[in-house]
Amino acid sequence: MAFPRVQTSRGELRIHESLDDLSTDLVEYISELSDASVKERGVFTIAISGGSLIGLLGKLSEAPYNKTIDWVKWYIFWVDERVVAKSHSDSNYKLAKEGLLTKGLVWAVVVYAYVIVSDQMVPVIPSHVHSINDSLSAEDAASEYEFGIRQLVKTRLINVSDVSDCPKFDLILVGMGPDGHVASLFPGHHALGVKEEWVTFITDSPKPPPERITFTMPVINSASNVVVVVTGGEKAEAVHQAINANANDDSVPARMISPARGKLVWFLDKQAAVKLEAAE
Ligand SMILES: O=C1O[C@H](COP(=O)(O)O)[C@@H](O)[C@H](O)[C@H]1O
């Protein structure tokens, strides 16, 4: 099924009637990006966020995608992470593990008296899953995470931007809060202006938990593809500010997303899009 797309100066808009339609379109888009990247580079480097977005990715672990996507070529990173134990309910890693990587799965298959218990629904190679070290402070976790990414940029597993020294992820997937925050880059927060680092940390997040690490805006804007997923009427004003407004201040972080050489696509539901002006 083809869903409507509208091209604007702020990227492509895909506005959906229902969450189910949005999710269907989103996972198909990710699958197409994965195919293209694996064909061109042999790998797919994807950085995901937390929040409501993860629930919309669940179809990736179902047919046909659990079989058709070249999962072993996926390298997964987090755009932002809360500095809590990986077993904590606030952990973005835990959310993705349960909502995507092991969705619906605590299963056992009995085959000829052998019991095979799998911990994973999609066959992503565990060493390709790059999450933070949850035993460190926010500052140390951020710098260790950045160091790990730097090693992978050196070997070009992660591409490098042609306009900055930043990593060029094949896809960066973010949600947006009602205040317009993306990743853990909050309105007016100094982290939003960090340019020299790839990964920074905060200890005073206005949304709990307070300690987080986050990709900086230059890294988000260096990706080959950035997808912003926003649903719900309580985010409609922020969507309007992020897409229609012209001001270039830091009151709506999502407005600062503008990939230098990449493609930006907004996946919205009708409620989130309700305040958008007519497409330009
Ligand atoms: O705290 C966070 O919030 C944003 C938005 O979450 P949502 O539940 O309103 O969609 C999320 O994208 C980010 O990863 C997370 O750490």
The ligand as an SDF file (V2000), in Angstrom:
LIG
                    3D

 16 16  0  0  0  0  0  0  0  0999 V2000
   13.2570   10.8080   26.9950 O   0  0  0  0  0  0  0  0  0  0  0  0
   13.1440   10.5520   25.8050 C   0  0  0  0  0  0  0  0  0  0  0  0
   12.1140   11.1050   25.1100 O   0  0  0  0  0  0  0  0  0  0  0  0
   12.0810   11.1390   23.6720 C   0  0  0  0  0  0  0  0  0  0  0  0
   10.6160   11.2590   23.2590 C   0  0  0  0  0  0  0  0  0  0  0  0
    9.8870   10.1900   23.8630 O   0  0  0  0  0  0  0  0  0  0  0  0
    8.3300    9.9370   23.5840 P   0  0  0  0  0  0  0  0  0  0  0  0
    7.9500    8.8160   24.4940 O   0  0  0  0  0  0  0  0  0  0  0  0
    7.6220   11.2280   23.8770 O   0  0  0  0  0  0  0  0  0  0  0  0
    8.2150    9.5500   22.1480 O   0  0  0  0  0  0  0  0  0  0  0  0
   12.7800    9.9190   23.0950 C   0  0  0  0  0  0  0  0  0  0  0  0
   12.8640   10.0210   21.6970 O   0  0  0  0  0  0  0  0  0  0  0  0
   14.1670    9.8080   23.7190 C   0  0  0  0  0  0  0  0  0  0  0  0
   14.9070    8.7510   23.1500 O   0  0  0  0  0  0  0  0  0  0  0  0
   13.9880    9.5180   25.1720 C   0  0  0  0  0  0  0  0  0  0  0  0
   15.2040    9.3190   25.8580 O   0  0  0  0  0  0  0  0  0  0  0  0
  1  2  2  0
  2  3  1  0
  2 15  1  0
  3  4  1  0
  4  5  1  0
  4 11  1  0
  5  6  1  0
  6  7  1  0
  7  8  2  0
  7  9  1  0
  7 10  1  0
 11 12  1  0
 11 13  1  0
 13 14  1  0
 13 15  1  0
 15 16  1  0
M  END
$$$$
